[in-house]
């Protein structure tokens, strides 16, 4: 006997797998967004370090220039000391502002990433709820479809039995007519 329900069951299974794969791809997209956000924060932190090192190098170069002036110009020690103090104060303010700026940028990025993560989690939770409802409806539709195919199969079997019975009756009638 042929099982007419197997293709229906296979179709529904393929549909469920497709839904699952779509959901997984969707969740992976959010994970990718999160990783990109973290990479951006890491990039800002690396940029802050490079720029801080550059500022400190410029300060060291200014000190070296002042050292050269102090060495080559007798009597300039007091002026160089005043210049050195002024330069150090300006670099201190610059470095402080630099640190504050990058701290603010990093904080804003982390806050934005956290907000995006929360929204994504809520969206994924809502999606999972919708997918669960879809699965329930899908399973119910599969059950109804399989039952309909089984009823059709029973009807076909019954019809085939009736056709075979009629065929046998016709053969019997034909034999009786031929014998008579």
N, C-alpha and C positions, 0 to 999 in steps of 0.2 A: 504494500500500500504506500502511496506517495504521501509525504508530509508536506502539505501546501503551506503550513504555517512557518516553516523554517526561513524562507526568504523574507517574510514579514519581520520575524524576530531579528534576523541579521541586519535588516535595514534600520530597525530601531536601535540596535546596539551601535551601529556605525554613527547614527545621529547623536547618541549619547557621548560617544568618544569625541566627536567633533565639538560638541558643546564643552566638554571637559578641556580639550586642547585650547579652545578659544579663551576659556576662563584662565587657564594657566598662562597663556601668552599675555593676557591683560595684566595679570598680577606681576609677571616678569617685567612688563613695561614700567610699572610703578617702582619696582626694585631698581631698575636701570636709572630712573629719574633720581632716586635716592642716592645711588652711587655717583652720579654725575654731580649732584649737589655737594656731596662730601669731597669730591675731587676739586670742585671750585673752591671750597673752603681751604683745602690743603694748598691749592695754588696761590691763594691770597696770603696764606701764612708764609709760604716760600718766598713770594714776592716781597713781603714785609722784611724778611730776613736779608734778602739781597739788597734792598734799598737801604736798610739800616747799615749794613756793611759798607755800602758806597758812601753814605754820609760820614761814617766814622773814618773812612779812608781819606775823604776830603778834609776832615778835621786834622788828621795826621799830616797831610800834605801842607796845610796851613801852618802847623807847628814847625814842620821842617823848614819852610820858607822863613819863618820868624827866627828859627835857630841860625839859619844862614846869615840873616841880616844882623843878628846879635853878634855873631862870630866875626863878621867882616866890617862892622861899623862900631868902632869903640865909642862909648858914651851913649849908645842907643838902648842900653839895657832897660832903663826905666820906661821908655816909650814902648819897647817891645813887650815888656811885662804888662803894661796897660792894654796893648793890642791883644796880647795872648788872653788876658782875662775877659776882654770884650768878646773875642772870638769864641772862647769856651762858653760864655753865657749864651751867646746866640745859637751855638750848636746844641747846647743843653735844651733850650726852648724848642729848637727844630726837632731834636730827637724825641722830646716829650710829646710834641704835637703829632709827630710821625707815629709814635706808638699808640696814641689815643685814636688817631684816624683809623689805623688798621684794626685796633680793638673794636671800634664801632662798626667797621665794615664786616669783620668776622662775626660779631654779635648779630648784626642784621641778617647776614646770610644764614647763620645757624637758626635764628628765629623763623626766617622764611622757610627754611628746610623743615623745621619742626612742624610748622603750620601745614605745609604741603604734605608731610607724612601723615599728620592727623586726618586731613581731608581724604587722602588716598586710602587710609585704613577704613574710614567711614564708608567710602565709596565701595571698597572691596567687600565690606561686611554687607552692604545693601545688595551688591551684585550676587554674593553667595546666597543671600536670602531669596533673591529672584530666581537664581539657578535652581535652588532647592524646590521652589514652587514649580518651576518649569519641569524638573525631573518628575515630580509627583504627577503633573498633568500628562507628561510624556508617557509615564508608566501606565497610567489609566487608559490613555489612548492606545497604547500597545496591547493592553489586556483586551480592550474592546475590539481592536482589529483582529487579534488572534482568535477571539471567540467568534467573530463574524466569519472569518475564514474557515474555522472548524465547522460552523453551522452550514456554510456553503458546501464544504467537503461532504458533510453528512447528507445534505440534500442531493448532491451529485451522486453519491454512492447509492442513495435510495432510488434516484431517477435511473441510474444505470441498472440497478436490480429490476426495476419495473420494465425497462426496455428489454432486458434479457428475458424476463418472464413473458413479455409480449412476443418476443421473437420465438421463444420455445412454443408458445401457444399457436403462433402462425405456422411454425414447422409441423406441429401436431395436426393442425387443421389441414395443411397442405398434404400431409401423409394420408389423412382420412379421405380427403377428396381424391387422391390418387388411387387409393385402395377401393374406393367405391365405384 
